Amino acid sequence: MNIDNLFQTLRQQTGQAHRNLEATYPFNQHMRSTSFNAQAYARSLHVLKAFHLAAVQPIALLPAQITKLIDDEHVLSALNTDIAILPSNSDELPVFSIDNKNAPAETAIAFSYVWMGSSMGGSIISKWLQKHHPELPVNYYLSMAGAGSQWEAYKASTLEYARETNVDVAVCAAEAVKVFEGIIQAASCYQADNSPSN
Ligand code: HEM
């Protein structure tokens, strides 16, 4: 597969996994004014925290030209701030784990792609939250909106690194699909229920 098509391939090959994630509770509650509540929101942030924590190590393998664009400390601290404000059940902590192929560069790019790419939907979600649920904290989504401003710079630096290291685009895309599946798996510890919003 052509390295120049890295991001087109990632987008295309993870499309179905992204749709599956959007259809999974608690993410499927977002942008729905009738069923969305603070509990579903808190749960989605717990799942995202599990993902962001798991992404720290693989992303750290990338060169500084990429990692300087990915402020994981700021994003994790924003997540912790929002989680501390929201109601949550400490006995329901999601676990993120995936079985990576032994291809560190491809895995690192896969995690960084899902990390950076999630800012695309993030800015839409933060606008929706601020309009429909102004009572909820949005530090995480605001920090991701900031990260999103680096999307083009991120893609350019990553493409350069992928060319230099002769990255296998197919493996990279397969790893990115696994990252999405890992998030879906982490979310499976939660069940939609009819308990009142709190
Ligand atoms: C509440 C659920 C979500 C919604 C409604 C949503 C929505 C979106 C939207 C509208 C885009 C932009 C598509 C475009 O510009 O063409 C996008 C892109 C993306 N989202 Fe999500 N998203 C959600 C959750 C997530 C999560 C939890 C992650 C991963 C942590 C994620 C990862 C990505 C990635 C990697 C892209 C970039 C695709 C690309 O352009 O290559 N999304 N999302």
Residues whose N, C-alpha, C, O or C-beta is under 5 A from the ligand:
A	BS01	HEM	F7 R11 E22 F27 H30 Y113 V114 G117 S118 M120 G121
